[in-house]
Each structure stands twice: as structure tokens, then as C-alpha cells.
């Protein structure tokens, strides 16, 4: 089959999409358009939503474009109830999908702006550069592929996105500030026109910081910018810093700091993933306590088994025990690891 035949098959396949027959391609084929998502939601919304969450619950990877189309289609149809419910699934619909959906709906406005720019350049007495026209026309081509036949970033859509940012926790904003690029927030802000104080009540300095204003000195983000091997343990006493930001200082963490991290990290998965970095009797006890209190582990089964093997190896390695010093402390280490291992094993077997 040559390239033309493949393209014909692809076009025919997309033309034959039917939410009532097979909903999976809407979420797994990156070539499905926003208009097709809008049509699918209009035709059979219950089946559409059920397919989305069934695929997600079965760990089927759903592409960013598909998820963005899901959101954009809901907003385009003025189905804000659906969009708001989707945004409650934070792991499935992140800032990336929100921004991409907004860009889809804003494509028409941007397209008109570029078309006006082309006309101004063509009417200008000074002949525009070929490269300048080429770049603008390339933007226009991309936007034509992106935009839907209906929908825009209306005032209602903007208000719902502003409401979404107000539901983000202080910890989430701090994570964004520490680890994520600021460009997506800047792009979203330029379209939605956020109010830094009203739309980011937990961290009113967050949005200005995305545009270059330094974080306030007393904030965790500002203090994290001054972390060193020497002060890391002192700063952990003041702030609940995500371990992903502390990992670079793992060789300088005291056992008290490790225990505090194990206690405040939101997901037990994180502690287990980096168990070798944080292991100490207090951390073992905290893991056991969190498991005893019914906290769930969402690690893939293979990763969980690997963690069990690591824990058993550390428990049974003489050098690990001998490094502690006296017999009483040796027994304490082995006892804490035994207890932790038993809890994890019961989780793996359940």
C-alpha cells in the first residue's frame, strides 16, 4: 500500500467515525478533529463520556490532543456542567489540556488577527519581507487546522476557567512555581485575563511570578531558590517541600528530615518510589502507619514488586544492619523493615 492509499484509508476511516458504533477512536486517534468530538458529544454524550472514563480506568493512554478536544467540545457546546466535571479529574485534565483546549477555541480570533496583519502588510507602501509573510501564512494554516466550525473563548468560558484556577490548591500552585515552565500560564493568562488575587487566592503572587516578578521572600518558593547542602534540613523544618525538589540533596538529609518528608508527602507512592533515598526506621514506621490507616498505593504492580524486592534486600543485607552500631539499634532497623515489608506484601497480594 503506497502513501496515497494510506492517506485515503485514513480519510475514509475518519469520515466513518460513529460514536454509536465504536467510541474508542475518538480518544485514541490523534487525527480526530474538534468538530468530530463536538458531533460525538451531541449525538450520544453518555456513551462518549463512558468510553472516556472506561479507557482511563483501564490505563489506556489518551492523547493530550484528544483530552483537549473533549474539553473544547464541551465548552463549544456550552455544556459547562460537563466541562466542570471533567476538570475535577486533575490527573486526566491538567493545565496542558486546558491551555490546548483554550487555544483551539481561540484559533478563530487569532486567525482573524493574522489575516488583518496580512492585509496591512500587503497594502503597505513598503514591500514586506517574504519570510515575514511566510511565517504569518504558516500561522494561518496551523490555525485553520486547529479551529472548529463553532465555539470561542466566550466570557462564560473564561469565567469557568477562572473558577477552575480558584479550586487549585496552594500546594499545586507551589508545585507549578517550583517545577513547571511559566510559559503555559502566561499564554493562558493572555487569553483569559486572570485577576492575580481573585483567581489565585492561595498564592496571589503566583501569576506575577510567571511574568518575572520574584516570589515573596518569606514564601517556600523563594526559600527553595536558596537551598544548599548546608541549609536544606533547616528549611525542611519550615516548609513542606515536595521531595521531587529535594532529591538533589538526598545525601545531606537527616533522618528527622526524611521522616518529616515521609509524613507530609501527599502520595505514599512517592515515598515508596524513592525508598532507597529516604529509608530509615522512622520512615519505615510512617509507611506502615499510613498503610495501616488504609492509604492506597497506586504504583503499577511491577513497580510495587520491585519495591518489595528492594525492601527485602535492604532488610536482609548485613552491611545495612551493621552500619547502625549496637545490637538494640540493629534490632530496631530490622523490626521496622520487617513490619513495612509485611504491610507492602499484603497490599501486593490483595
C-alpha positions as CSV (number, residue, x, y, z in Angstrom):
1,X,0.0,0.0,0.0
2,X,1.5,3.3,-1.1
3,X,1.3,6.7,0.8
4,X,-1.7,7.9,-1.2
5,X,-3.6,4.7,-0.4
6,X,-2.8,5.0,3.3
7,X,-4.0,8.6,3.3
8,X,-7.2,7.5,1.6
9,X,-7.8,4.8,4.1
10,X,-7.1,7.3,7.0
11,X,-9.6,9.9,5.5
12,X,-12.2,7.3,4.9
13,X,-11.8,5.9,8.5
14,X,-12.2,9.4,10.0
15,X,-15.2,10.0,7.8
16,X,-16.8,6.8,9.0
17,X,-16.4,7.6,12.7
18,X,-19.5,6.8,14.7
19,X,-19.8,7.3,18.4
20,X,-22.7,4.7,18.5
21,X,-20.6,2.1,16.7
22,X,-17.1,2.5,18.2
23,X,-16.2,5.3,20.6
24,X,-12.6,4.4,21.1
25,X,-11.1,6.1,18.0
26,X,-12.3,9.5,19.4
27,X,-9.8,9.1,22.2
28,X,-7.0,7.1,20.6
29,X,-6.7,8.5,17.1
30,X,-4.9,11.9,17.1
31,X,-6.4,12.8,13.7
32,X,-9.9,13.1,15.0
33,X,-10.9,16.8,14.8
34,X,-12.6,19.0,17.3
35,X,-15.7,19.2,15.1
36,X,-15.9,15.4,15.2
37,X,-15.7,15.5,19.0
38,X,-18.5,18.1,19.1
39,X,-20.6,15.9,16.9
40,X,-20.0,12.8,19.0
41,X,-20.9,14.7,22.2
42,X,-24.0,16.0,20.6
43,X,-25.0,12.6,19.2
44,X,-24.5,10.4,22.3
45,X,-23.0,12.1,25.2
46,X,-23.5,9.3,27.8
47,X,-21.6,6.8,25.6
48,X,-18.9,9.3,24.8
49,X,-18.2,10.1,28.5
50,X,-18.5,6.4,29.5
51,X,-15.9,5.4,26.9
52,X,-13.5,8.2,28.0
53,X,-13.5,7.1,31.6
54,X,-13.5,3.4,30.9
55,X,-10.4,3.8,28.8
56,X,-8.8,5.9,31.5
57,X,-9.7,3.4,34.3
58,X,-8.2,0.6,32.2
59,X,-4.9,2.6,31.9
60,X,-5.3,3.1,28.2
61,X,-3.3,6.2,27.2
62,X,-5.4,9.0,25.9
63,X,-3.5,11.6,24.0
64,X,-3.3,15.3,25.0
65,X,-5.0,16.4,21.8
66,X,-7.9,14.1,22.4
67,X,-8.4,15.3,26.0
68,X,-8.1,18.9,24.9
69,X,-10.8,18.2,22.2
70,X,-13.0,16.7,24.9
71,X,-12.8,19.9,26.9
72,X,-13.0,22.2,24.0
73,X,-16.1,20.4,22.6
74,X,-17.9,20.7,25.9
75,X,-17.2,24.5,26.1
76,X,-18.1,24.9,22.4
77,X,-21.5,23.2,23.1
78,X,-21.9,25.5,26.2
79,X,-22.0,22.3,28.3
80,X,-20.3,23.9,31.3
81,X,-21.6,21.2,33.7
82,X,-19.7,18.6,31.7
83,X,-16.5,20.7,31.4
84,X,-16.5,21.5,35.2
85,X,-16.9,17.8,36.0
86,X,-14.1,16.9,33.6
87,X,-11.8,19.4,35.3
88,X,-12.4,17.8,38.7
89,X,-10.3,14.9,37.4
90,X,-7.0,16.6,37.9
91,X,-4.7,13.8,36.7
92,X,-6.7,13.4,33.5
93,X,-7.2,17.1,32.7
94,X,-4.2,19.2,33.6
95,X,-3.0,22.7,32.7
96,X,-1.7,21.3,29.4
97,X,-5.1,20.1,28.3
98,X,-6.9,23.3,29.5
99,X,-4.5,25.5,27.6
100,X,-4.7,23.4,24.4
101,X,-8.5,23.5,24.5
102,X,-8.5,27.2,25.0
103,X,-6.1,27.6,22.1
104,X,-8.4,25.6,19.9
105,X,-11.4,27.8,20.8
106,X,-9.3,31.0,20.4
107,X,-8.0,29.9,17.0
108,X,-10.7,31.8,15.1
109,X,-9.8,35.1,16.8
110,X,-6.1,34.6,16.3
111,X,-6.8,33.7,12.6
112,X,-8.7,36.9,12.0
113,X,-5.9,38.9,13.6
114,X,-3.3,37.3,11.4
115,X,-5.5,37.9,8.3
116,X,-5.8,41.6,9.2
117,X,-2.0,41.7,9.6
118,X,-1.5,40.2,6.1
119,X,-3.8,42.8,4.6
120,X,-2.0,45.6,6.3
121,X,1.3,44.4,5.1
122,X,0.0,43.9,1.5
123,X,-1.4,47.4,1.5
124,X,1.8,48.9,3.0
125,X,4.0,51.1,0.7
126,X,7.0,49.2,1.9
127,X,7.1,45.7,0.5
128,X,7.0,43.1,3.3
129,X,9.8,40.5,3.5
130,X,8.9,37.2,2.0
131,X,10.0,35.4,5.2
132,X,7.6,37.6,7.3
133,X,4.7,36.8,5.0
134,X,5.7,33.2,5.0
135,X,5.6,33.0,8.8
136,X,2.3,34.6,9.1
137,X,0.8,32.4,6.4
138,X,2.2,29.4,8.2
139,X,0.4,30.5,11.4
140,X,-2.8,30.9,9.4
141,X,-2.5,27.4,8.0
142,X,-1.9,26.0,11.5
143,X,-4.9,27.9,12.9
144,X,-7.2,26.8,10.1
145,X,-6.4,23.2,11.0
146,X,-6.9,23.9,14.7
147,X,-10.2,25.9,14.8
148,X,-13.6,24.4,15.0
149,X,-16.6,25.5,13.0
150,X,-18.2,26.8,16.1
151,X,-17.2,28.0,19.6
152,X,-14.9,30.6,21.0
153,X,-13.4,31.7,24.3
154,X,-16.5,33.5,25.5
155,X,-16.9,35.4,28.7
156,X,-18.7,32.3,30.1
157,X,-15.8,30.0,29.2
158,X,-13.3,32.5,30.7
159,X,-15.3,32.7,34.0
160,X,-15.4,28.9,34.3
161,X,-11.6,28.7,33.8
162,X,-11.1,31.4,36.3
163,X,-13.2,29.3,38.7
164,X,-11.1,26.3,38.0
165,X,-7.9,28.1,38.9
166,X,-9.5,29.0,42.2
167,X,-10.0,25.4,43.0
168,X,-6.3,24.6,42.6
169,X,-4.6,24.2,46.0
170,X,-1.8,26.2,47.3
171,X,0.4,23.1,47.1
172,X,-0.5,22.7,43.4
173,X,0.5,26.3,42.7
174,X,3.7,25.9,44.6
175,X,4.5,22.8,42.6
176,X,3.9,24.8,39.4
177,X,6.1,27.6,40.6
178,X,8.9,25.2,41.6
179,X,8.9,22.7,38.7
180,X,6.9,23.8,35.7
181,X,7.7,26.3,32.9
182,X,5.8,29.6,33.2
183,X,5.0,29.9,29.5
184,X,1.7,27.9,29.6
185,X,0.4,30.1,32.4
186,X,1.4,33.3,30.5
187,X,-0.3,32.1,27.4
188,X,-3.5,31.2,29.3
189,X,-3.5,34.5,31.2
190,X,-3.2,36.5,28.0
191,X,-6.4,34.9,26.8
192,X,-8.4,34.5,30.0
193,X,-7.2,37.8,31.7
194,X,-6.9,36.4,35.2
195,X,-7.1,38.6,38.3
196,X,-3.9,37.6,40.3
197,X,-5.6,38.0,43.7
198,X,-9.1,36.8,43.0
199,X,-8.2,33.9,40.7
200,X,-5.2,32.7,42.7
201,X,-6.3,33.4,46.3
202,X,-3.9,30.9,47.8
203,X,-0.9,32.4,46.2
204,X,-1.7,35.9,44.8
205,X,2.0,36.4,43.8
206,X,1.9,33.3,41.6
207,X,0.7,34.8,38.4
208,X,3.0,37.9,38.7
209,X,5.9,35.5,39.3
210,X,5.1,33.8,35.9
211,X,5.7,37.2,34.3
212,X,9.0,37.7,36.1
213,X,8.1,39.3,39.4
214,X,10.2,37.5,42.2
215,X,8.3,35.4,44.7
216,X,7.9,37.0,48.2
217,X,11.0,36.4,50.4
218,X,9.1,34.5,53.1
219,X,7.5,32.0,50.7
220,X,8.5,28.5,50.2
221,X,9.3,29.1,46.5
222,X,11.7,31.9,47.3
223,X,13.4,29.9,50.1
224,X,13.8,26.9,47.8
225,X,15.8,29.0,45.4
226,X,18.4,29.3,48.2
227,X,18.5,25.7,49.1
228,X,22.0,24.3,49.8
229,X,23.5,21.2,51.3
230,X,24.1,23.1,54.5
231,X,20.6,24.6,55.0
232,X,18.3,22.0,53.5
233,X,17.4,20.4,56.8
234,X,16.6,23.7,58.4
235,X,14.3,24.8,55.6
236,X,12.5,21.4,55.7
237,X,11.6,22.4,59.3
238,X,9.8,25.4,58.0
239,X,8.2,24.2,54.8
240,X,6.6,21.0,53.3
241,X,8.9,20.9,50.3
242,X,8.0,18.3,47.6
243,X,10.6,15.6,47.6
244,X,11.0,16.0,43.8
245,X,12.6,19.3,44.6
246,X,14.7,17.9,47.5
247,X,16.1,14.8,45.7
248,X,19.2,16.6,44.7
249,X,20.1,16.9,48.4
250,X,19.3,13.3,49.3
251,X,22.8,12.6,50.6
252,X,22.6,15.5,53.1
253,X,19.1,14.8,54.6
254,X,19.0,13.9,58.3
255,X,16.7,11.1,59.5
256,X,14.4,13.7,61.1
257,X,14.1,15.4,57.7
258,X,13.4,12.1,56.0
259,X,10.7,11.3,58.5
260,X,9.0,14.6,58.0
261,X,9.1,14.2,54.3
262,X,7.5,10.7,54.6
263,X,4.8,12.2,56.8
264,X,3.8,15.2,54.7
265,X,4.2,13.9,51.1
266,X,0.7,13.7,49.7
267,X,1.2,10.4,47.9
268,X,2.6,7.3,49.6
269,X,3.7,6.2,46.1
270,X,6.3,9.0,46.1
271,X,7.9,7.7,49.3
272,X,7.9,4.1,48.0
273,X,9.3,5.2,44.7
274,X,12.3,6.9,46.4
275,X,12.5,4.5,49.3
276,X,16.3,4.0,48.9
277,X,16.8,7.7,49.3
278,X,14.6,8.1,52.4
279,X,15.0,4.8,54.2
280,X,15.4,4.9,58.0
281,X,13.5,3.3,60.9
282,X,11.2,6.3,61.3
283,X,10.3,6.3,57.6
284,X,9.5,2.6,57.7
285,X,7.2,3.2,60.7
286,X,5.5,6.1,58.9
287,X,4.9,3.9,55.8
288,X,3.5,1.2,57.9
289,X,1.2,3.6,59.7
290,X,-0.1,5.1,56.5
291,X,-0.8,1.7,55.1
292,X,-2.4,0.6,58.4
293,X,-4.7,3.7,58.1
294,X,-5.9,2.4,54.8
295,X,-3.9,4.7,52.4
296,X,-3.9,3.3,48.9
297,X,-0.9,2.5,46.8
298,X,-1.3,3.3,43.1
299,X,2.0,2.1,41.8
300,X,2.0,-0.3,38.8
301,X,2.1,-3.9,40.0
302,X,5.6,-4.4,38.5
303,X,6.9,-1.4,40.3
304,X,5.4,-2.5,43.6
305,X,7.0,-5.9,43.3
306,X,10.3,-4.2,42.6
307,X,9.9,-2.1,45.7
308,X,9.2,-5.2,47.7
309,X,12.4,-6.8,46.4
310,X,14.4,-3.7,47.2
311,X,13.0,-3.6,50.8
312,X,13.7,-7.2,51.4
313,X,17.2,-6.9,50.1
314,X,17.9,-3.9,52.4
315,X,16.3,-5.7,55.3
316,X,18.5,-8.8,54.7
317,X,21.7,-7.1,53.9
318,X,24.2,-7.4,56.8
319,X,26.0,-4.2,55.9
320,X,22.8,-2.2,56.2
321,X,22.2,-3.6,59.7
322,X,25.9,-3.5,60.8
323,X,26.2,0.2,60.0
324,X,23.8,1.1,62.8
325,X,26.1,0.2,65.6
326,X,24.7,-1.5,68.7
327,X,22.5,-4.6,68.8
328,X,19.5,-2.8,70.1
329,X,19.5,-0.4,67.1
330,X,20.2,-3.2,64.7
331,X,17.0,-4.9,66.0
332,X,15.1,-1.7,65.6
333,X,16.1,-1.3,62.0
334,X,15.3,-4.9,61.2
335,X,12.0,-4.8,63.0
336,X,10.8,-1.6,61.2
337,X,11.7,-3.0,57.9
338,X,10.0,-6.3,58.6
339,X,6.8,-4.5,59.6
340,X,7.0,-2.3,56.5
341,X,7.7,-5.3,54.2
342,X,4.8,-7.3,55.7
343,X,2.3,-4.4,55.0
344,X,3.5,-3.9,51.5
345,X,3.4,-7.7,50.8
346,X,-0.2,-7.8,52.0
347,X,-1.0,-4.9,49.6
348,X,0.6,-6.8,46.7
349,X,-1.3,-10.0,47.5
350,X,-4.7,-8.3,47.8
